[in-house]
Structure formats: structure tokens, C-alpha cells
Amino acid sequence: MKISPNSLCPCGSSKKFKKCCKIFHNGSNPKTALELMKSRFSAYATGDSKYIIKTTHNENVEYTDDTQAWSESIKEFSKNSEFKGLVILDFIDGEEEAYVTFKALIEQHGQDASFIEKSKFYKVDGMWLYHSGVIE
């Protein structure tokens, strides 16, 4: 989905996309796992597969060296989904490991596909990465 830099950010911050998650998509590192989680949600909403791949830990079950196929899969998911909102339910911050529980409000093919996930993040070489998630 194409989102204008002046549109509200998909993460729900009420800030313009260009002043919020887009700065991370353009190369700035999120300072917390919560910022990373929100920016990943926005990346899915905008179909930014490069950002999703860059911010995924290599121990993640979906991680693959076949980045072309992985990228296509992400873009297909983004194209077939309408990202309606993000609700943060819990955030447990840590130095090297953090957890974010959230509800993603998503619609696919006119059907509600919303879910709640508890995500685990690891800090590797000063950068937060998405490790895994458990759907609740």
C-alpha cells in the first residue's frame, strides 16, 4: 500500500509517517524494541520488505538467505492485507532482550484477520531485531 510521507503513520502514533516510522525505514536505528515493532508494522503496511528482512533475527523461523522469495512473500501479504491499526498491550524492556505484546488490526479479503502476538526481540551489535512471536 502506498502511503504518503505526509499521511498519518500506520503505527498509530498520530504523527506524520515521514516524522515517525519512515525515519527507521530510511536507515535510523530504533532505540527500543517497541520502536522497532511499530516500525515493522508500518513496513508491512507499506510493503517495505527490505526493512522487514533487515530487522529480522537470523534465528527467526521465516529467515532465509533466499531474500528474493522472502521479499515476494512479504509484498504479497502486504498487498492482500489492510492494516487498520496497532494496539500496544504490553512492553517489557531490557538491555539485550525485550518483549512487546500487541494487537494488529488487519483485514484480508474483507475478513477480519486481526491477531494478538507476544514478540521477542534481541539486541545484536547495538541494533534491535525481531526474533520470534507467539500468537495469543
FENJOPE-V330773 format. One record per residue. N is the residue number from 1. SS is DSSP state (H for helix, E for strand, L for the rest). OMEGA is omega in radians with two decimals (999 if undefined). D_CENTER is the distance of its C-alpha to the mean C-alpha in whole Angstrom. Layout:
n=N ss=SS omega=OMEGA d_center=D_CENTER
n=N ss=SS omega=OMEGA d_center=D_CENTER
This chain:
n=1 ss=L omega=3.13 d_center=14
n=2 ss=L omega=3.11 d_center=16
n=3 ss=L omega=3.12 d_center=15
n=4 ss=L omega=3.08 d_center=18
n=5 ss=L omega=-3.13 d_center=17
n=6 ss=L omega=3.08 d_center=20
n=7 ss=L omega=3.03 d_center=18
n=8 ss=E omega=-3.10 d_center=16
n=9 ss=L omega=3.12 d_center=12
n=10 ss=L omega=-3.10 d_center=10
n=11 ss=L omega=3.09 d_center=9
n=12 ss=L omega=-3.09 d_center=12
n=13 ss=L omega=-3.04 d_center=14
n=14 ss=L omega=3.03 d_center=17
n=15 ss=L omega=3.03 d_center=17
n=16 ss=E omega=-3.14 d_center=17
n=17 ss=H omega=-3.09 d_center=14
n=18 ss=H omega=-3.13 d_center=16
n=19 ss=H omega=-3.05 d_center=17
n=20 ss=L omega=-3.02 d_center=13
n=21 ss=L omega=-3.13 d_center=10
n=22 ss=H omega=3.13 d_center=12
n=23 ss=H omega=3.09 d_center=14
n=24 ss=H omega=3.10 d_center=11
n=25 ss=H omega=-3.13 d_center=10
n=26 ss=L omega=3.04 d_center=14
n=27 ss=L omega=3.09 d_center=15
n=28 ss=L omega=3.13 d_center=15
n=29 ss=L omega=3.04 d_center=13
n=30 ss=L omega=-3.12 d_center=12
n=31 ss=L omega=-3.12 d_center=15
n=32 ss=L omega=3.07 d_center=13
n=33 ss=H omega=3.11 d_center=10
n=34 ss=H omega=3.08 d_center=10
n=35 ss=H omega=3.13 d_center=9
n=36 ss=H omega=-3.12 d_center=7
n=37 ss=H omega=3.13 d_center=5
n=38 ss=H omega=-3.11 d_center=6
n=39 ss=H omega=3.06 d_center=5
n=40 ss=H omega=3.08 d_center=2
n=41 ss=H omega=3.12 d_center=3
n=42 ss=H omega=3.11 d_center=6
n=43 ss=H omega=3.05 d_center=6
n=44 ss=H omega=-3.12 d_center=6
n=45 ss=H omega=-3.11 d_center=8
n=46 ss=H omega=3.12 d_center=10
n=47 ss=L omega=-3.12 d_center=10
n=48 ss=L omega=-3.07 d_center=10
n=49 ss=H omega=-3.14 d_center=10
n=50 ss=H omega=-3.14 d_center=11
n=51 ss=H omega=3.13 d_center=9
n=52 ss=H omega=-3.12 d_center=7
n=53 ss=H omega=-3.11 d_center=10
n=54 ss=H omega=-3.04 d_center=11
n=55 ss=L omega=3.10 d_center=9
n=56 ss=E omega=3.12 d_center=10
n=57 ss=L omega=-3.08 d_center=13
n=58 ss=L omega=3.04 d_center=16
n=59 ss=L omega=3.13 d_center=17
n=60 ss=L omega=-3.08 d_center=14
n=61 ss=L omega=-3.12 d_center=16
n=62 ss=L omega=-3.11 d_center=14
n=63 ss=L omega=3.11 d_center=15
n=64 ss=L omega=3.06 d_center=17
n=65 ss=L omega=3.10 d_center=20
n=66 ss=L omega=-3.03 d_center=20
n=67 ss=H omega=3.12 d_center=17
n=68 ss=H omega=3.12 d_center=19
n=69 ss=H omega=3.13 d_center=19
n=70 ss=H omega=3.13 d_center=15
n=71 ss=H omega=3.12 d_center=14
n=72 ss=H omega=-3.14 d_center=16
n=73 ss=H omega=3.12 d_center=15
n=74 ss=H omega=-3.12 d_center=11
n=75 ss=H omega=3.12 d_center=13
n=76 ss=H omega=3.10 d_center=15
n=77 ss=H omega=-3.12 d_center=13
n=78 ss=H omega=-3.11 d_center=11
n=79 ss=H omega=-3.08 d_center=15
n=80 ss=L omega=-3.10 d_center=16
n=81 ss=E omega=3.02 d_center=14
n=82 ss=E omega=-3.07 d_center=14
n=83 ss=E omega=-2.99 d_center=11
n=84 ss=E omega=-3.14 d_center=14
n=85 ss=E omega=-3.12 d_center=12
n=86 ss=E omega=3.12 d_center=10
n=87 ss=E omega=3.11 d_center=13
n=88 ss=E omega=-3.11 d_center=12
n=89 ss=E omega=-3.12 d_center=15
n=90 ss=E omega=3.08 d_center=16
n=91 ss=E omega=3.09 d_center=15
n=92 ss=E omega=-3.07 d_center=17
n=93 ss=L omega=3.08 d_center=17
n=94 ss=L omega=-3.14 d_center=19
n=95 ss=L omega=-3.06 d_center=20
n=96 ss=L omega=-3.10 d_center=19
n=97 ss=E omega=-3.13 d_center=17
n=98 ss=E omega=-3.12 d_center=15
n=99 ss=E omega=3.05 d_center=13
n=100 ss=E omega=3.03 d_center=11
n=101 ss=E omega=-3.06 d_center=12
n=102 ss=E omega=2.99 d_center=11
n=103 ss=E omega=3.08 d_center=12
n=104 ss=E omega=3.13 d_center=10
n=105 ss=E omega=-3.03 d_center=13
n=106 ss=E omega=3.05 d_center=13
n=107 ss=E omega=3.09 d_center=16
n=108 ss=E omega=3.11 d_center=17
n=109 ss=L omega=3.11 d_center=21
n=110 ss=L omega=-3.13 d_center=22
n=111 ss=E omega=3.08 d_center=21
n=112 ss=E omega=3.11 d_center=19
n=113 ss=L omega=-3.13 d_center=16
n=114 ss=L omega=3.12 d_center=14
n=115 ss=E omega=3.04 d_center=14
n=116 ss=E omega=-3.13 d_center=13
n=117 ss=E omega=2.94 d_center=12
n=118 ss=E omega=-3.07 d_center=13
n=119 ss=E omega=3.08 d_center=10
n=120 ss=E omega=3.14 d_center=12
n=121 ss=E omega=3.05 d_center=12
n=122 ss=E omega=3.03 d_center=14
n=123 ss=E omega=-3.12 d_center=16
n=124 ss=E omega=-3.13 d_center=17
n=125 ss=L omega=3.08 d_center=20
n=126 ss=L omega=-3.11 d_center=18
n=127 ss=E omega=3.09 d_center=15
n=128 ss=E omega=3.10 d_center=12
n=129 ss=E omega=3.07 d_center=10
n=130 ss=E omega=-3.12 d_center=8
n=131 ss=E omega=-3.06 d_center=12
n=132 ss=E omega=3.12 d_center=12
n=133 ss=E omega=3.10 d_center=12
n=134 ss=E omega=3.10 d_center=15
n=135 ss=E omega=-3.11 d_center=15
n=136 ss=L omega=999 d_center=17
